[in-house]
Amino acid sequence: MYFVTVRKDAAEYCSNARALALRLLEAISESLGLERNYINKQLGRHGQHMAINYYPPCPEPDLTYGLPGHTDVNLITILLQDNVPGLQVLRNGKWMAIDPIPNTFIVNIGDQMQVLSNNRYKSVIHRAVVNCNRQRISIPTFYCPSPEAVIGPAPLLVDNDHPAVYRNFTYQEYFEKFWNSATQSCLDVFLNSSH
């Protein structure tokens, strides 16, 4: 009976996370001066993935990372975390802790949003660290284009003063390059040749 309850709760959470992602995409589209459903229409069939991360207490937290520094390959990530600190972002060459705020989500901009916005929104390098005293749980929901969706800067965001920073590519192409690279992000591979 427990698994049925978990399955039902997880399905409900996924549906609500999707609805939140779609509302955020509308707001981001409007913030860029685009039609409300512009980003939604660029994603093809859309994709959504969820993970449940468990970080046990670690006796030597300075010797390991829960998750090394990276940007998110997808469009946006909605992160639900418990009250144990562990998320850090890289800012001006230094790691900064992002302390949890109860009953809130953290929304990460992913690489695909950076491309669609022609660098107006930036994906951020972040990592998860462990601590020696307390376990930590986080639940990221990754909202993605479908593999065949063609991603590129929105034409309305490209002009003489703001040339296209990136070339067009499929999400599948980007996804494969990202997972085959040893870097924190592979946006440089997709730079427009004239940029």
HELIX and SHEET records of a PDB file:
HELIX    1   1 TYR A    2  SER A   31  1                                  30    
HELIX    2   2 TYR A   38  GLN A   42  1                                   5    
HELIX    3   3 PRO A   61  LEU A   63  5                                   3    
HELIX    4   4 ASP A  111  LEU A  116  1                                   6    
HELIX    5   5 PRO A  155  LEU A  157  5                                   3    
HELIX    6   6 TYR A  171  ASN A  180  1                                  10    
HELIX    7   7 LEU A  187  PHE A  190  5                                   4    
SHEET    1   A 3 GLY A  47  MET A  50  0                                        
SHEET    2   A 3 ARG A 136  CYS A 144 -1                                        
SHEET    3   A 3 ASN A  53  TYR A  55 -1                                        
SHEET    1   B 4 GLY A  47  MET A  50  0                                        
SHEET    2   B 4 ARG A 136  CYS A 144 -1                                        
SHEET    3   B 4 ILE A  76  GLN A  81 -1                                        
SHEET    4   B 4 ILE A 106  ILE A 109 -1                                        
SHEET    1   C 4 LEU A  67  HIS A  70  0                                        
SHEET    2   C 4 HIS A 126  ALA A 128 -1                                        
SHEET    3   C 4 LEU A  87  ARG A  91 -1                                        
SHEET    4   C 4 LYS A  94  ALA A  97 -1                                        
SHEET    1   D 2 VAL A 150  ILE A 151  0                                        
SHEET    2   D 2 PHE A 169  THR A 170 -1                                        
END                                                                             
